[in-house]
Amino acid sequence: MTARAYLDHAATTPMVPAARAAWIEQSERVGNPSSLHASGRRARRVVEEARESVASQLGVRPSAVVFTGGGTEADNLAVKGLFWAAGEAAGARRVLVSAVEHHAVLDPAQWLADAQGAALTLLPVDGLGRVDLDVLAHELTGPPVAVCSVMWANNEVGTVQPVHEIATLCRSAGVPFHTDAVQALGHVPLDLDGIDAATLSGHKIGGPVGVGALVVDPRRDVTPVLHGGGQEREIRSGTLDVAGIAAFAAAVEHAVRGQAERSAHLLGLRRALERGILAAVPDAVLNGDPGERPDRRLPGNVHVSFPGCEGDLLLMLLDAAGVDCSTGSACTAGIPEPSHVLLAMGASLAAARSSLRFTLGETSTVADVDAVVAAIPAAVDRARRAGTVSLRTV
Ligand SMILES: Cc1ncc(COP(=O)(O)O)c(C=O)c1O
C-alpha cells in the first residue's frame, strides 16, 4: 500500500511515543485506584502523579483536574454541571454559548433549553468566526446567567477566541466561564489563569481516545452528570482508567513542552499548503482568520471553499487519491449537513457546502502538503463537472 497523506489531525492525531509507552506500562498491571490493597494503592499513586503532572503543565492546582472519558464528556459536565449548580445556588436559568461551538457544547446547551427550562442564547460571531464582545457584554447585563461557554479555538476554521477578555467580562458579571480548549492545547499557549473551567481531550494531543479532563476551579460547584462510586471529588463517578490517564498526562506534557516548536513547524506547512492550493485552484477561497498569531488562528488549520464543488464529493475524490481530509462539519444519519460554523460566519449555503478542512499535526511533512497540492486540480475539476451534471439533471 502506498503511504497516505493524513491531513485530519484535528479529528484525531497519532499517539506520541511517551504516551504509548505509559499506556503499555500501566495496561500490563492490575489494580483499581479505589481499592485499598497494595495493587489499588499503586494504581491510585499513578493516577495522582498523572494529576499532579497535568496540573503543573497547565499551572493549576491538582485538585482542579477532573479526569473524564474524553472531551465530549468534559463539555457535558461543564455545561450541565455549572448550569445545575448555578440554578441551585442562585436560580440562574440563562446559558450563553457561541454559535460556532462543537456539538459537544452546543447539544447539551440545546438539551438544557429543551428539557430543563434553560433560556439559551447563541452568541453571534463575525465573518472570521470570532465572538462579538459587545453582544456578550450586553447579554451579561440581562437576567442572571448560569454559565457561559466559548471555545478557545474552533475545530473547523481554526479561529482563536479572545478567551481572556471573555473570561474577564464573565468574572465581572459573576458568571462561571467554561472554554472548550480541545483544539487549542499543544497548538497555542494555554494560560488558564482567570478561567473557571476548561475541557481537554487526549486523542487531539497525542494521547489515547476516550480520556480527557475538565480542569475546573475547585471553588466552583459542579453538579455531577454521572452518579455512582463518587470518584473525582464526587464530580465524575466511574472507575478511573489508569493506563489512559497515565498516557494522557504524558501527552499533555509533550503537548505543552513542545508547543512553540510544533506551532512554528505547522505554520510553515500551513503557508505552503495555502500557497499551493491557491496556485492550483486560483478561485479557491481561504476561510477564517488569515492571521498567523496564536491569538488569531490555529497554526495547523487550512480551511478552503472550492466554488462549484460539493465538499463531500471532493473529500471522496481526494480520498481515492490518497489524501485524508475532512469537511469539518457533522453528518447526520449519513446526510451531510452544511457547516453551522460557516453559516454563523455569514457564508452562503453553497459556500458552506463547498468547503474542506485540512489539519496538520506534528507528524505532517512537506510530502503531505505536496500530495494535496498534486491531487487537488483533478479532484476539483471532476467535482465541478459532477456539480454541473447534477444541476442539469435535476
Ligand atoms: C472542539 C472540540 N470539542 C470537543 C470534541 C470532542 O472530544 P472527544 O472526541 O474527546 O469526545 C472535539 C472532537 O472533535 C472537538 O474538536
The ligand as an SDF file (V2000), in Angstrom:
LIG
                    3D

 16 16  0  0  0  0  0  0  0  0999 V2000
  -13.6050   21.4160   19.8280 C   0  0  0  0  0  0  0  0  0  0  0  0
  -13.9310   20.0080   20.2050 C   0  0  0  0  0  0  0  0  0  0  0  0
  -14.5850   19.7640   21.3500 N   0  0  0  0  0  0  0  0  0  0  0  0
  -14.9010   18.5270   21.7440 C   0  0  0  0  0  0  0  0  0  0  0  0
  -14.5700   17.4350   20.9780 C   0  0  0  0  0  0  0  0  0  0  0  0
  -14.9380   16.0560   21.4440 C   0  0  0  0  0  0  0  0  0  0  0  0
  -13.8310   15.4170   22.0400 O   0  0  0  0  0  0  0  0  0  0  0  0
  -13.8090   13.8190   22.1760 P   0  0  0  0  0  0  0  0  0  0  0  0
  -13.6160   13.2710   20.8020 O   0  0  0  0  0  0  0  0  0  0  0  0
  -12.6400   13.5480   23.0940 O   0  0  0  0  0  0  0  0  0  0  0  0
  -15.0950   13.4050   22.8060 O   0  0  0  0  0  0  0  0  0  0  0  0
  -13.9080   17.6240   19.7570 C   0  0  0  0  0  0  0  0  0  0  0  0
  -13.6000   16.4710   18.8680 C   0  0  0  0  0  0  0  0  0  0  0  0
  -13.7590   16.5380   17.6780 O   0  0  0  0  0  0  0  0  0  0  0  0
  -13.5690   18.9490   19.3750 C   0  0  0  0  0  0  0  0  0  0  0  0
  -12.9260   19.1950   18.2240 O   0  0  0  0  0  0  0  0  0  0  0  0
  1  2  1  0
  2  3  1  0
  2 15  2  0
  3  4  2  0
  4  5  1  0
  5  6  1  0
  5 12  2  0
  6  7  1  0
  7  8  1  0
  8  9  2  0
  8 10  1  0
  8 11  1  0
 12 13  1  0
 12 15  1  0
 13 14  2  0
 15 16  1  0
M  END
$$$$
